[in-house]
Amino acid sequence: MKKLLVSTALIAAFALPAFAQETLDPNAKSGGGIVVTYKDDVATLDPAIGYDWQNWSMIKSLFDGLMDYVPGTTELRPGLAESYDISADGMTFTFHLRAGVKFHNGRVMTAEDVKYSLDRVTTPATQSPGAGFFGAIAGYDAMADGSATSLAGVTVLDPATVEIKLSRPDATFLHVMALNFASVVPKEAVEAANGDFGKMPVGTGAFKLAEWTIGQTLIFAKNPDYWRAGLPYLDTVTFEVGQEPIVALLRLQNGEVDVPGDGIPPAKFQEVMGDPAQAAQVVEGGQLQTGYITLNVTIPPLDNVEVRKAINMAINKDRIVQLINGRAVVANQPLPPSMPGYTMDYKGYSYNPEEAKKMLADAGLPDGFDTELYVMNTDPNPRIAQAIQQDLAAIGVKASIQSIAQANVIEAGGAGTAPMIWSGGMAWIADFPDPSNFFGPILGCSGAVDGGWNWSKFCDAAIDAEATAADSMIDPAAPERMKMWSDVYMKVMEQAPWVPVFNEQRYTMKSARMGGADNLYVDPVSIPVNYDYVYVKE
């Protein structure tokens, strides 16, 4: 993969140039609105909390962070920071803020807001699933254990300058500053919301929340004071929830919907792709994604590594790929093949139900055991869960399926009450293109906390230490760093807290009236759509 960050040594001690002017699409038309549909309601729009397929791009359009990405790419660029300096040892980052940026409530953003936002996301009371991303900031450990109420490493130098000191070099730190979790929020709006900021969000983003009818619609309205001149193009984005994906597709065909947020229903995929008129509205893109089954290592008998290995060997992954019309390749490790650090010669656990039954018997479970498999209730995920259920039954494991809304699956996973979860619909797509992103939040100890995204609750201190050492190298693309990450994931697979199932290709649809480059509709960062840059051609 393209090297996304130059070596810190090359950019130390001088500020990167400011982006004086946004590059606008010469064909874009301003005005109008679009309709986006989803089956499930949105759980939250709080950037410190939200972490699912539905709300990720919504939050990106409401909030900004110090860093950002060039639309449709994984190329970093300054965001609310107009420029920044990095010390020669890679331990101190000084961000110089853009002047005159306003929150949706009209107040000008300052460096104090940056510090408040970082303190808020790392305090245990917030229960942010992204808190662990900030582990390299000096003082993070004291925040995590409750012995401090403010990050010692974050200092306001003046209203327009904030300094962030790290306790160790972190090759991914600028990417972390571009995550939704690092979004800047106003303290007064958070406090006024009285614990419900996720329903009353206030940011600096291209859109602001105009209306939210729970269970029906969310309406985003253009922010007239947005700091990127000329953006957004759209006046409104209306999200309609409670829409079955097949109904959404029919409404798209009838011109009533512009983007079906849940994608093309698998049962209709062949029909859509076989019709030239509909296929012309499909956008395909690659993604750094892995779909997997989590095995909760704290719940017997899944606390036995031999049982987890047996389950790995029981799953017929090829059959599951067929269920989604071949839109994926079989996975054998957490990292997708295009991610740096992927181990090319690793074969994983082969499909072998007879050997899996023997392993269960050797583990003292000759008759198998009963368990539960949680799954998001949007097609094809219940059908995939049924295939997993059948595979498990073949080795004596009787798994009852809990098919529920995405938010409820996430809640059960975070609470650690779900023995097994099929991650489909919530499967891991890289927050940024670095192998560390597939570890900390979903396989590391920092994610194995209440509300965290590490649903297997797997925590190995020795592997965590190796991961930290890999990220403590200044050059993110150093070959030795990639080798360290490869070793980390091989050791994870020895413990088998997951069953990696497939790496999926992304397909979405847009109405004929939609404008903007195709990569905005399969944006690797603003998943599924970069609403700030798309427009209507009418």
C-alpha positions in Angstrom: 0.0 0.0 0.0 1.1 3.6 -0.7 3.0 5.1 2.2 0.5 7.5 3.7 2.8 9.4 6.0 6.3 10.6 5.4 8.9 9.8 8.1 8.6 12.1 11.1 12.3 13.0 10.7 11.5 14.6 7.4 8.7 16.8 8.7 10.1 17.6 12.1 10.5 21.2 13.3 8.5 23.0 10.6 4.8 23.6 10.0 3.0 22.1 7.1 1.5 24.7 4.8 -2.0 25.8 5.3 -4.7 24.7 2.9 -5.8 28.2 1.7 -8.7 27.1 -0.6 -10.8 24.0 -0.8 -10.8 22.4 -4.3 -14.4 22.4 -5.4 -16.0 20.3 -8.1 -16.5 22.6 -11.1 -19.6 20.5 -12.1 -21.3 20.7 -8.7 -24.6 22.5 -8.2 -25.5 23.9 -4.8 -28.9 23.3 -3.3 -31.5 20.6 -3.1 -31.7 17.6 -0.8 -31.4 13.9 -0.9 -33.0 10.9 0.9 -31.0 8.1 2.5 -32.7 5.1 4.0 -31.7 2.6 6.8 -33.6 -0.3 8.3 -32.6 0.5 11.9 -32.8 3.7 13.9 -29.6 5.6 14.7 -28.4 4.9 18.2 -26.3 8.1 18.8 -24.7 11.1 17.1 -22.2 11.7 19.9 -18.7 11.4 18.2 -17.2 10.1 21.5 -19.7 7.2 21.5 -20.9 6.5 18.0 -19.1 3.6 16.3 -21.2 1.8 13.8 -21.9 1.6 10.1 -24.9 3.9 10.2 -23.7 6.8 12.2 -20.1 7.0 11.2 -20.5 9.2 8.1 -23.4 11.1 9.8 -21.1 12.1 12.6 -18.3 13.1 10.1 -20.7 15.6 8.5 -21.7 17.1 11.9 -18.2 17.3 13.5 -14.6 17.9 12.6 -11.3 17.0 14.1 -7.8 18.5 14.0 -7.0 16.2 11.1 -9.0 15.1 8.1 -8.7 13.1 4.8 -8.8 14.2 1.2 -12.4 13.2 0.1 -12.7 9.7 -1.2 -9.2 8.7 -0.1 -7.1 7.8 2.9 -4.7 10.7 2.3 -4.3 12.8 5.5 -4.7 16.5 5.4 -5.2 19.2 8.1 -8.7 19.8 9.4 -9.5 22.2 12.2 -5.7 22.5 12.5 -4.5 24.8 9.8 -1.0 23.4 10.3 1.1 21.5 12.8 4.6 20.9 13.9 6.2 17.6 15.1 9.3 17.4 17.2 12.3 15.5 16.0 11.7 12.7 18.5 8.1 12.3 17.4 6.8 12.9 20.9 5.3 16.4 20.7 2.7 17.6 18.2 1.8 21.3 18.1 -1.5 22.1 16.3 -2.2 25.6 15.0 -6.0 26.1 14.7 -7.9 27.8 11.9 -9.2 31.2 12.8 -12.9 32.0 13.1 -14.3 28.4 13.0 -17.7 28.4 14.6 -19.7 25.7 16.3 -23.3 25.3 15.2 -24.4 27.3 18.3 -22.5 30.3 16.9 -19.5 30.3 19.3 -16.0 30.4 18.0 -13.9 27.3 18.6 -10.7 27.6 20.6 -7.9 25.4 21.8 -9.7 25.0 25.1 -12.4 23.1 23.2 -9.8 20.7 21.8 -8.5 19.9 25.3 -12.0 19.5 26.7 -12.9 17.1 23.9 -9.8 14.9 24.3 -10.4 14.9 28.1 -14.0 13.9 27.6 -13.3 11.0 25.2 -10.7 9.5 27.5 -12.5 9.8 30.8 -14.1 6.4 31.9 -17.4 8.1 32.6 -17.9 8.7 28.9 -17.5 5.0 28.2 -16.1 5.8 24.7 -15.3 2.7 22.6 -12.5 4.7 21.1 -10.8 5.8 24.3 -7.9 3.3 23.7 -6.9 5.1 20.5 -5.5 7.9 22.6 -3.3 5.6 24.8 -0.1 7.2 23.6 -1.0 10.7 25.0 0.9 11.5 28.2 -1.5 11.1 31.1 -3.8 8.6 29.4 -3.2 5.9 32.0 -4.1 8.2 34.8 -7.3 9.1 33.0 -8.2 5.5 32.4 -7.8 4.4 36.0 -9.7 7.5 37.3 -6.8 9.1 39.1 -6.8 12.2 36.9 -9.6 14.2 35.3 -7.5 15.8 32.6 -4.9 14.6 30.1 -1.5 15.8 31.4 -0.1 15.7 27.9 -2.6 18.2 26.3 -1.7 21.8 26.9 -3.4 25.0 25.7 -0.6 27.3 24.7 -2.9 30.1 23.6 -6.5 30.2 22.2 -5.3 29.1 18.7 -2.6 26.6 19.7 -2.7 23.3 21.4 0.3 21.1 22.3 0.0 17.3 22.6 2.8 15.4 24.2 3.0 11.6 23.9 4.4 9.1 26.4 5.9 7.1 23.5 6.1 7.6 19.8 2.9 6.6 18.0 3.2 6.0 14.2 -0.6 6.4 13.9 -1.1 9.5 15.9 -2.1 11.9 13.1 -4.6 9.3 11.9 -6.0 9.1 15.4 -6.5 12.9 15.3 -8.7 12.3 12.2 -11.0 9.8 13.9 -14.6 10.7 14.8 -13.6 10.1 18.5 -11.2 13.1 18.2 -14.0 15.5 17.1 -14.0 18.8 18.8 -17.2 19.6 20.8 -18.3 22.6 22.9 -18.5 21.9 26.6 -21.6 24.1 27.1 -23.6 22.1 24.6 -22.5 18.8 26.1 -23.5 19.9 29.6 -26.8 21.5 28.4 -27.7 18.1 26.8 -27.6 16.6 30.3 -26.3 13.2 29.2 -28.1 13.2 25.9 -25.6 14.9 23.6 -26.0 12.0 21.2 -29.5 13.3 20.4 -28.6 17.0 20.6 -25.2 17.2 18.8 -23.4 20.5 18.2 -20.2 20.5 16.2 -18.4 22.5 13.5 -19.3 20.3 10.6 -20.8 20.9 7.2 -24.3 20.0 8.4 -26.2 20.5 11.6 -29.0 18.4 13.0 -32.3 20.2 12.1 -34.8 17.6 13.2 -34.9 14.1 14.6 -38.1 12.1 14.9 -37.1 8.9 16.7 -37.9 5.8 14.7 -38.7 7.8 11.5 -36.4 10.5 10.2 -33.3 12.6 10.8 -32.8 15.8 8.8 -29.4 17.4 8.4 -29.4 21.0 7.2 -26.6 22.9 5.6 -24.3 24.8 8.0 -24.2 28.3 6.5 -21.1 29.2 8.6 -19.1 26.1 7.6 -15.4 27.0 7.5 -14.8 25.2 4.2 -16.0 27.8 1.7 -18.5 26.6 -0.9 -19.4 23.4 1.0 -21.6 21.5 1.5 -23.4 21.5 -1.8 -26.6 20.0 -0.5 -29.2 22.0 1.5 -30.5 18.9 3.3 -29.9 15.3 3.8 -32.9 13.3 5.1 -32.3 9.9 6.7 -35.4 7.7 6.7 -35.2 4.8 9.2 -37.3 1.8 9.5 -37.0 1.0 5.8 -36.5 -2.6 4.8 -33.6 -2.8 2.2 -35.8 -4.4 -0.4 -38.4 -1.6 -0.1 -35.6 0.9 -0.2 -34.4 -0.6 -3.5 -37.9 -0.4 -5.0 -38.2 3.3 -3.9 -34.8 4.0 -5.5 -36.1 2.5 -8.7 -39.1 4.8 -8.4 -37.1 7.9 -7.8 -38.1 8.3 -4.2 -34.7 7.4 -2.6 -31.2 8.6 -3.5 -29.0 6.2 -1.5 -30.1 3.0 0.1 -27.9 3.1 3.2 -28.0 -0.7 3.9 -26.7 -1.4 0.3 -28.0 -3.7 -2.3 -30.1 -6.5 -0.7 -28.2 -9.8 -1.4 -31.4 -11.5 -2.7 -31.6 -8.8 -5.3 -27.9 -8.5 -6.2 -27.9 -10.7 -9.3 -31.0 -9.0 -10.6 -29.6 -5.5 -10.1 -26.2 -6.4 -11.7 -28.0 -8.2 -14.6 -30.0 -5.1 -15.5 -27.8 -2.5 -17.4 -30.0 0.4 -16.2 -29.7 -0.6 -12.6 -26.1 -1.7 -12.8 -25.2 1.8 -14.1 -26.3 3.1 -10.7 -24.0 0.7 -8.8 -20.7 1.9 -7.4 -18.1 -0.7 -6.4 -15.1 -0.1 -4.2 -12.5 -1.9 -2.3 -12.3 -1.8 1.5 -10.1 -2.8 4.3 -12.7 -5.1 5.9 -12.9 -8.4 7.7 -16.1 -10.1 8.7 -15.7 -12.4 11.7 -17.3 -14.4 14.5 -16.3 -13.3 18.0 -15.8 -16.0 20.7 -16.1 -14.6 24.2 -13.1 -15.9 26.0 -14.6 -15.2 29.4 -17.7 -17.5 28.9 -17.2 -21.2 29.4 -16.4 -23.3 27.4 -15.2 -20.6 25.1 -12.5 -19.8 27.7 -10.8 -23.0 26.4 -8.5 -22.3 23.5 -9.0 -25.8 22.1 -12.7 -25.2 21.9 -12.2 -22.0 20.1 -9.8 -23.7 17.6 -12.5 -26.4 17.0 -15.1 -23.8 16.2 -12.6 -22.2 13.7 -12.3 -25.5 12.0 -16.1 -26.1 11.9 -17.0 -23.1 9.8 -17.4 -23.6 6.0 -16.4 -20.1 4.9 -16.7 -20.9 1.2 -20.4 -21.5 1.6 -20.8 -18.3 3.5 -19.1 -16.4 0.6 -21.6 -18.0 -1.7 -24.5 -16.6 0.4 -23.3 -13.1 -0.5 -23.0 -13.8 -4.2 -19.2 -14.2 -4.1 -18.7 -10.6 -3.1 -15.8 -11.5 -0.8 -12.7 -13.7 -0.4 -12.3 -16.2 2.4 -10.3 -14.7 5.4 -7.8 -16.6 7.6 -6.6 -13.8 9.9 -7.8 -10.5 11.2 -6.0 -8.3 8.6 -7.4 -8.1 5.1 -5.0 -9.0 2.3 -4.4 -5.5 1.1 -3.4 -4.2 4.6 0.3 -3.8 5.4 1.3 -6.4 7.9 -0.8 -9.2 6.3 0.9 -12.6 6.6 0.9 -13.9 3.1 2.0 -17.5 3.8 -0.4 -18.2 6.7 -3.0 -20.8 6.0 -5.2 -20.5 9.1 -7.6 -23.1 10.4 -8.8 -25.3 7.6 -12.4 -26.5 7.4 -12.4 -29.9 9.0 -15.5 -30.7 11.0 -14.3 -34.2 11.8 -11.1 -32.9 13.4 -13.2 -30.2 15.1 -15.4 -32.9 16.8 -12.3 -34.8 17.9 -10.9 -31.6 19.4 -14.1 -31.0 21.4 -14.0 -34.5 22.7 -10.4 -34.1 23.7 -11.5 -30.9 25.5 -14.0 -32.9 27.6 -17.0 -32.0 25.4 -17.8 -35.1 23.4 -21.5 -34.1 23.2 -20.8 -30.5 22.4 -22.5 -27.7 24.3 -25.2 -25.1 24.1 -24.5 -21.4 23.3 -25.9 -18.3 21.7 -25.0 -16.6 18.4 -25.9 -12.9 18.2 -26.5 -11.3 14.8 -27.7 -8.0 13.3 -31.2 -8.5 11.8 -30.6 -7.1 8.4 -30.2 -9.5 5.4 -28.0 -11.4 4.7 -26.8 -11.6 8.2 -29.5 -13.8 9.7 -29.0 -16.2 6.8 -25.2 -16.2 7.4 -26.0 -16.9 11.1 -28.1 -19.9 10.1 -25.2 -21.3 8.0 -22.9 -20.8 11.0 -25.5 -22.5 13.2 -25.7 -25.5 10.9 -21.9 -25.8 10.8 -21.7 -25.7 14.6 -24.5 -28.3 14.9 -22.4 -30.7 12.8 -19.8 -30.8 15.6 -22.4 -30.9 18.4 -22.5 -27.2 19.3 -26.1 -26.1 19.5 -26.2 -22.3 19.0 -29.5 -20.5 19.4 -29.6 -17.4 17.1 -30.4 -14.0 18.7 -31.4 -11.8 15.6 -31.7 -8.3 16.9 -31.2 -4.6 15.8 -27.6 -3.5 15.3 -27.6 -1.2 18.4 -28.7 -4.1 20.6 -26.0 -6.4 19.2 -23.4 -3.7 19.9 -24.7 -3.3 23.4 -24.5 -7.0 24.2 -21.0 -7.2 22.7 -19.8 -4.3 24.7 -21.3 -5.6 27.9 -19.7 -9.0 27.3 -23.0 -10.9 27.6 -22.9 -12.4 24.1 -21.0 -15.7 23.8 -20.7 -15.5 20.1 -21.4 -12.7 17.6 -21.5 -12.7 13.8 -20.1 -9.3 13.0 -21.8 -8.9 9.6 -23.3 -5.4 9.1 -20.9 -4.2 11.8 -17.8 -6.0 10.5 -14.6 -4.2 11.0 -13.6 -1.7 8.3 -10.4 0.1 9.0 -10.7 3.5 10.6 -7.4 4.3 9.0 -5.0 2.2 6.7 -2.6 0.8 9.3 -2.5 -2.7 10.9 -2.7 -1.3 14.4 -6.3 -0.4 13.8 -7.3 -4.0 13.6 -5.8 -4.7 17.0 -6.3 -2.0 19.7 -10.1 -1.5 19.6 -11.2 -5.1 18.7 -8.5 -7.4 19.9 -6.4 -5.4 22.5 -6.9 -5.0 26.2 -8.0 -1.4 25.8 -11.1 -2.5 23.8 -12.0 -5.4 26.2 -13.8 -3.0 28.6 -17.4 -2.3 29.3 -18.8 -0.7 26.1 -15.7 -1.5 24.1 -15.6 -3.1 20.7 -13.5 -6.1 21.7 -16.5 -8.4 21.9 -14.3 -11.5 22.4 -13.0 -9.8 25.6 -9.6 -11.2 24.6 -6.8 -9.5 26.5 -3.2 -10.8 26.4 -0.8 -8.5 28.1 2.3 -9.8 26.3 0.7 -9.4 22.9 -0.5 -6.0 23.9 3.1 -5.0 24.7 4.3 -6.2 21.3 1.6 -4.2 19.6 2.6 -1.1 21.6 6.3 -1.6 20.6 5.3 -1.8 17.0 3.4 1.5 17.2 6.2 3.1 19.1 8.3 3.2 16.0 8.4 6.7 14.4 8.2 5.6 10.8 4.8 4.0 10.2 5.8 2.2 7.0 9.1 0.7 8.3 9.4 -3.0 7.2 10.5 -4.1 10.7 7.3 -2.5 12.0 5.1 -4.5 9.5 7.0 -7.7 10.6 6.2 -6.9 14.2 2.5 -6.5 13.3 2.5 -9.8 11.4 3.9 -11.5 14.5 1.2 -9.9 16.7 -1.7 -11.3 14.5 -0.1 -14.7 14.2 0.0 -14.9 18.0 -3.6 -13.7 18.2 -4.6 -16.6 15.8 -2.9 -19.1 18.1 -5.3 -18.0 20.8 -8.3 -18.1 18.3 -10.6 -15.4 19.9 -12.1 -15.0 16.4 -13.2 -17.0 13.5 -12.1 -14.7 10.5 -14.7 -15.4 7.8 -14.3 -13.2 4.8 -13.0 -9.9 3.3 -15.8 -8.2 1.5 -15.9 -5.9 -1.5 -18.2 -2.9 -1.2 -21.2 -2.1 -3.4 -23.6 0.7 -3.1 -26.2 2.4 -5.3 -27.1 6.0 -6.0 -30.0 7.6 -7.9 -29.5 9.0 -11.4 -29.8 12.5 -10.0 -26.8 12.2 -7.8 -23.5 13.9 -8.7 -20.0 13.7 -7.5 -17.1 11.3 -8.0 -17.8 7.6 -7.5 -15.2 7.4 -4.8 -17.4 9.7 -2.6 -20.0 6.9 -2.5 -17.5 4.3 -1.4 -15.4 6.7 0.6 -13.0 4.6 2.7 -13.3 7.0 5.6 -16.8 8.6 5.4 -18.6 5.2 5.3 -20.9 4.8 3.4 -21.1 8.2 1.7 -19.2 11.5 2.0 -22.3 13.8 2.3 -20.2 17.0 2.4 -19.1 16.7 -1.3 -21.9 14.9 -3.2 -24.7 16.9 -4.9 -27.8 16.6 -7.0 -27.5 17.4 -10.7 -31.1 18.7 -11.1 
